[in-house]
Amino acid sequence: MSAPAVSVDGTTTIGEAARQMDVHGVGCLVVTESDVLRGIVTDRDIAVRAVAAGLDHDEPVAKIMTTPTVTVDAADDIHAAYRTFRNSGVRRLPVLDGRRVVGMLTVDDLLMDVFRRVADLLGPVAWSVLEEPPGPRDEIGPRAGKDGKSPPASRGS
């Protein structure tokens, strides 16, 4: 997850929210009031609910934020996050410790987790393939020995 999550309050203007997303390089902001989660505003919310709807950029994000917000608890394991993403269809989950937002988990974060797990699994396999290519020796030809020289051709084959 990314921590801390970038947050604004409900009175923040849509224009300022877009600037905050740009400055912080994020696609969503949590909307909080006294550190309590009230909603989430995404780049898609700005595009669809504000720009396409013709709202002024000086309107508050409270008008376009998504609420209630699907969340995950900081104590949950990664499998709970996978299930929540799968069941809800959202791409971003605020991570809560009690009622306080402590971070943001995205589908991209989970993809990186999957890639790391696959790399951990395939790393030793890939190295063993590099050291000992798969397949019968007859199909791939003679292998070089540790000294880099090919083994002598066998007689009587």
Buried (B, 14 or more C-beta within 10 A) or exposed (E): BBEEBBBBEBEBBBBBBBEBBEEEEBBBBBBBEEEEBBBBBBBEBBEEBBBEEEBEBEBBBBBBBBEEBBBBBBEBEEEEBBEBBEEEEBBBBBBBEEEEBBBBBBBEBBEEBEEEEEEEEEEEEEEEEEEEEEEEEEEEEEEEEEEEEEEEEEEEE
